[in-house]
Amino acid sequence: MTQLQHRIILHAYVTEKSMDEMERQNKLEFVVDRRANRAEIRRAVEETYQCKVAKVTVKTVLSGKIATVRFAKEFSAEDIGGRAGVF
C-alpha cells in the first residue's frame, strides 16, 4: 500500500491561493495521479500523513489533476503542510 500512496500523491501544489486556503480554511492542495478517484486520494492522504480528511475536491487542468483536501478540525493543515514539504 505504501507504493500506491506515493503513486497517487505526486507532490504538494503551492500557490498564493493555496497558502491562503491553508491558513484560513484548513486545506492543502496536492498534484495527484490522473487515474486516482476521491476515495483513493482520501485514503492515501490519511495513511501518509496520519490525519483525518473531512472533504476532497478534485479539478482537472491541462498539467494534471489537483486535489484540494480539507482536514478535520483537530488536524492543522499547516502542520501537515510542513510534513508534506510545503515550507
N, C-alpha and C positions, 0 to 999 in steps of 0.2 A: 504494500500500500504506500510506502514511503516514496517509491519511484513514481507512482501515479500522482501523488501530491505535487511533486516537482515538475511533472509534465503538464499539470493543469495550471498552476500558478507560475507564470513566467517571471514576472517582476512587478514591483510597485510602480504605479503610474503617478508621477509627481508633477503637478501644475500649481499655479497660484490658486485656482479654484479648488483643487483637491486639498490643498493645505488649509484653506478657509473652512471647507466642509469637515476636515479632521478636527479642527478646534471647536466649531460651533455645533456640528450635528453628529459627532462621534462616528464618522465614516472614513473609510480608506478606499482607494481605487487601485485595482490590480489589472495588468495585462494578462489575459488568460488564453488558453488554447481555444481556437475557434470551435472545436467539436464539443467542448465542455458545456453542460447544462447547469442550471442554477443549483440543483441538488448536489451535483458533484463539486461545484465551486464552494458551496457552503461546507460540505464535509472536509474538503481539502484545507480550507482556512481554519476551521475549528481544530482539526488534528495537527496542523502545522504550528499554530500559534497558541494552542491550549486556551481557547476562549469560546464564548457563546455568540453566535451570529443571530441578529434579530431579523435582518432582511437583506436580500441580494437582488440587485437590479443589474441588467446587462444591456450594453449597447454595442452594436457592431459598426465599426468605422473602416475606412479603407486600409488602415495599417493593421487591423486585427480586431480583437474583441476585448472590451474593457468592462470589468465588473466593479460595481460600486457596492461595498459591503458596509452595512450599518451594524454596529456591535451592540450587545445588550448593555444596559446602563451600568452594570457592575464592572465592565471592562472598558478601559480607556484606549481610544484609537491612537493617542499619542504614544502610549507605552508599546502598543503592538507595532506602530509605525517605526519605533526605534529598533525593534527586533527585526522588522522587515527591511531595514536599510534605507528608510526614507531620510533620515538625518545624517 
